[in-house]
Amino acid sequence: MDCHTGSCPLSQGLAKVSSLSSSRLNLSFVLSVFTVFLLFFD
């Protein structure tokens, strides 16, 4: 999963995560935020 190309919108990612695993939304949200932090502070 390479988001460094800029083809990984946060809103689209969160929408996909929430639709794929609504039962794990909290965990997925945390992982998404963590990934975004890694991308921004890489």
Backbone as XML, in Angstrom:
<?xml version="1.0"?>
<chain id="A" units="angstrom">
  <residue number="1" name="MET">
    <atom name="N" x="0.848" y="-1.200" z="0.000"/>
    <atom name="CA" x="0.000" y="0.000" z="0.000"/>
    <atom name="C" x="0.877" y="1.240" z="0.000"/>
  </residue>
  <residue number="2" name="ASP">
    <atom name="N" x="1.066" y="1.823" z="-1.163"/>
    <atom name="CA" x="1.938" y="2.988" z="-1.287"/>
    <atom name="C" x="1.107" y="4.241" z="-1.499"/>
  </residue>
  <residue number="3" name="CYS">
    <atom name="N" x="1.014" y="5.081" z="-0.457"/>
    <atom name="CA" x="0.214" y="6.306" z="-0.544"/>
    <atom name="C" x="1.090" y="7.512" z="-0.836"/>
  </residue>
  <residue number="4" name="HIS">
    <atom name="N" x="2.391" y="7.291" z="-1.015"/>
    <atom name="CA" x="3.294" y="8.414" z="-1.267"/>
    <atom name="C" x="3.039" y="9.049" z="-2.635"/>
  </residue>
  <residue number="5" name="THR">
    <atom name="N" x="2.283" y="8.354" z="-3.507"/>
    <atom name="CA" x="2.003" y="8.889" z="-4.829"/>
    <atom name="C" x="0.878" y="9.913" z="-4.779"/>
  </residue>
  <residue number="6" name="GLY">
    <atom name="N" x="0.243" y="10.045" z="-3.629"/>
    <atom name="CA" x="-0.828" y="11.024" z="-3.475"/>
    <atom name="C" x="-2.173" y="10.489" z="-3.937"/>
  </residue>
  <residue number="7" name="SER">
    <atom name="N" x="-2.254" y="9.186" z="-4.207"/>
    <atom name="CA" x="-3.513" y="8.601" z="-4.686"/>
    <atom name="C" x="-4.234" y="7.878" z="-3.555"/>
  </residue>
  <residue number="8" name="CYS">
    <atom name="N" x="-4.145" y="8.454" z="-2.356"/>
    <atom name="CA" x="-4.759" y="7.810" z="-1.193"/>
    <atom name="C" x="-5.473" y="8.847" z="-0.331"/>
  </residue>
  <residue number="9" name="PRO">
    <atom name="N" x="-6.615" y="9.376" z="-0.816"/>
    <atom name="CA" x="-7.380" y="10.387" z="-0.069"/>
    <atom name="C" x="-7.834" y="9.857" z="1.278"/>
  </residue>
  <residue number="10" name="LEU">
    <atom name="N" x="-7.688" y="10.685" z="2.308"/>
    <atom name="CA" x="-8.056" y="10.268" z="3.663"/>
    <atom name="C" x="-9.547" y="9.962" z="3.758"/>
  </residue>
  <residue number="11" name="SER">
    <atom name="N" x="-10.380" y="10.812" z="3.164"/>
    <atom name="CA" x="-11.828" y="10.611" z="3.246"/>
    <atom name="C" x="-12.238" y="9.305" z="2.574"/>
  </residue>
  <residue number="12" name="GLN">
    <atom name="N" x="-11.629" y="9.011" z="1.422"/>
    <atom name="CA" x="-11.954" y="7.768" z="0.716"/>
    <atom name="C" x="-11.492" y="6.565" z="1.521"/>
  </residue>
  <residue number="13" name="GLY">
    <atom name="N" x="-10.322" y="6.680" z="2.129"/>
    <atom name="CA" x="-9.788" y="5.587" z="2.939"/>
    <atom name="C" x="-10.684" y="5.294" z="4.127"/>
  </residue>
  <residue number="14" name="LEU">
    <atom name="N" x="-11.107" y="6.357" z="4.824"/>
    <atom name="CA" x="-11.978" y="6.174" z="5.988"/>
    <atom name="C" x="-13.322" y="5.593" z="5.572"/>
  </residue>
  <residue number="15" name="ALA">
    <atom name="N" x="-13.838" y="6.033" z="4.425"/>
    <atom name="CA" x="-15.119" y="5.519" z="3.946"/>
    <atom name="C" x="-15.004" y="4.029" z="3.649"/>
  </residue>
  <residue number="16" name="LYS">
    <atom name="N" x="-13.888" y="3.630" z="3.009"/>
    <atom name="CA" x="-13.669" y="2.218" z="2.688"/>
    <atom name="C" x="-13.540" y="1.401" z="3.966"/>
  </residue>
  <residue number="17" name="VAL">
    <atom name="N" x="-12.772" y="1.916" z="4.917"/>
    <atom name="CA" x="-12.562" y="1.217" z="6.184"/>
    <atom name="C" x="-13.881" y="1.025" z="6.918"/>
  </residue>
  <residue number="18" name="SER">
    <atom name="N" x="-14.694" y="2.079" z="6.973"/>
    <atom name="CA" x="-15.953" y="2.002" z="7.718"/>
    <atom name="C" x="-16.939" y="1.054" z="7.040"/>
  </residue>
  <residue number="19" name="SER">
    <atom name="N" x="-16.867" y="0.961" z="5.707"/>
    <atom name="CA" x="-17.794" y="0.085" z="4.995"/>
    <atom name="C" x="-17.333" y="-1.370" z="5.033"/>
  </residue>
  <residue number="20" name="LEU">
    <atom name="N" x="-16.005" y="-1.579" z="5.083"/>
    <atom name="CA" x="-15.473" y="-2.943" z="5.093"/>
    <atom name="C" x="-15.536" y="-3.564" z="6.478"/>
  </residue>
  <residue number="21" name="SER">
    <atom name="N" x="-15.322" y="-2.746" z="7.504"/>
    <atom name="CA" x="-15.297" y="-3.304" z="8.865"/>
    <atom name="C" x="-15.914" y="-2.330" z="9.853"/>
  </residue>
  <residue number="22" name="SER">
    <atom name="N" x="-17.228" y="-2.183" z="9.793"/>
    <atom name="CA" x="-17.917" y="-1.255" z="10.693"/>
    <atom name="C" x="-17.828" y="-1.738" z="12.138"/>
  </residue>
  <residue number="23" name="SER">
    <atom name="N" x="-17.672" y="-3.053" z="12.313"/>
    <atom name="CA" x="-17.582" y="-3.608" z="13.664"/>
    <atom name="C" x="-16.225" y="-3.323" z="14.287"/>
  </residue>
  <residue number="24" name="ARG">
    <atom name="N" x="-15.261" y="-2.957" z="13.441"/>
    <atom name="CA" x="-13.921" y="-2.651" z="13.943"/>
    <atom name="C" x="-13.554" y="-1.211" z="13.613"/>
  </residue>
  <residue number="25" name="LEU">
    <atom name="N" x="-14.567" y="-0.356" z="13.509"/>
    <atom name="CA" x="-14.348" y="1.025" z="13.093"/>
    <atom name="C" x="-13.351" y="1.729" z="13.999"/>
  </residue>
  <residue number="26" name="ASN">
    <atom name="N" x="-13.477" y="1.518" z="15.309"/>
    <atom name="CA" x="-12.572" y="2.184" z="16.243"/>
    <atom name="C" x="-11.124" y="1.798" z="15.977"/>
  </residue>
  <residue number="27" name="LEU">
    <atom name="N" x="-10.855" y="0.496" z="15.891"/>
    <atom name="CA" x="-9.497" y="0.019" z="15.659"/>
    <atom name="C" x="-8.988" y="0.474" z="14.295"/>
  </residue>
  <residue number="28" name="SER">
    <atom name="N" x="-9.839" y="0.352" z="13.275"/>
    <atom name="CA" x="-9.448" y="0.744" z="11.928"/>
    <atom name="C" x="-9.156" y="2.237" z="11.864"/>
  </residue>
  <residue number="29" name="PHE">
    <atom name="N" x="-9.970" y="3.032" z="12.574"/>
    <atom name="CA" x="-9.759" y="4.476" z="12.591"/>
    <atom name="C" x="-8.413" y="4.811" z="13.204"/>
  </residue>
  <residue number="30" name="VAL">
    <atom name="N" x="-8.094" y="4.138" z="14.303"/>
    <atom name="CA" x="-6.805" y="4.368" z="14.964"/>
    <atom name="C" x="-5.660" y="4.003" z="14.026"/>
  </residue>
  <residue number="31" name="LEU">
    <atom name="N" x="-5.787" y="2.871" z="13.346"/>
    <atom name="CA" x="-4.742" y="2.439" z="12.418"/>
    <atom name="C" x="-4.612" y="3.424" z="11.260"/>
  </residue>
  <residue number="32" name="SER">
    <atom name="N" x="-5.746" y="3.925" z="10.761"/>
    <atom name="CA" x="-5.722" y="4.885" z="9.659"/>
    <atom name="C" x="-5.022" y="6.165" z="10.076"/>
  </residue>
  <residue number="33" name="VAL">
    <atom name="N" x="-5.380" y="6.673" z="11.258"/>
    <atom name="CA" x="-4.761" y="7.898" z="11.764"/>
    <atom name="C" x="-3.263" y="7.686" z="11.960"/>
  </residue>
  <residue number="34" name="PHE">
    <atom name="N" x="-2.899" y="6.524" z="12.486"/>
    <atom name="CA" x="-1.483" y="6.205" z="12.711"/>
    <atom name="C" x="-0.731" y="6.188" z="11.387"/>
  </residue>
  <residue number="35" name="THR">
    <atom name="N" x="-1.350" y="5.589" z="10.349"/>
    <atom name="CA" x="-0.725" y="5.534" z="9.030"/>
    <atom name="C" x="-0.549" y="6.935" z="8.461"/>
  </residue>
  <residue number="36" name="VAL">
    <atom name="N" x="-1.567" y="7.772" z="8.625"/>
    <atom name="CA" x="-1.499" y="9.147" z="8.133"/>
    <atom name="C" x="-0.368" y="9.898" z="8.823"/>
  </residue>
  <residue number="37" name="PHE">
    <atom name="N" x="-0.227" y="9.691" z="10.127"/>
    <atom name="CA" x="0.857" y="10.333" z="10.867"/>
    <atom name="C" x="2.207" y="9.890" z="10.317"/>
  </residue>
  <residue number="38" name="LEU">
    <atom name="N" x="2.347" y="8.602" z="10.018"/>
    <atom name="CA" x="3.598" y="8.090" z="9.465"/>
    <atom name="C" x="3.885" y="8.743" z="8.119"/>
  </residue>
  <residue number="39" name="LEU">
    <atom name="N" x="2.843" y="8.914" z="7.298"/>
    <atom name="CA" x="3.021" y="9.508" z="5.980"/>
    <atom name="C" x="3.435" y="10.971" z="6.087"/>
  </residue>
  <residue number="40" name="PHE">
    <atom name="N" x="2.817" y="11.704" z="7.012"/>
    <atom name="CA" x="3.100" y="13.126" z="7.155"/>
    <atom name="C" x="4.441" y="13.390" z="7.822"/>
  </residue>
  <residue number="41" name="PHE">
    <atom name="N" x="4.836" y="12.507" z="8.745"/>
    <atom name="CA" x="6.071" y="12.735" z="9.492"/>
    <atom name="C" x="7.192" y="11.797" z="9.055"/>
  </residue>
  <residue number="42" name="ASP">
    <atom name="N" x="7.052" y="11.224" z="7.865"/>
    <atom name="CA" x="8.068" y="10.308" z="7.358"/>
    <atom name="C" x="9.350" y="11.068" z="7.040"/>
  </residue>
</chain>
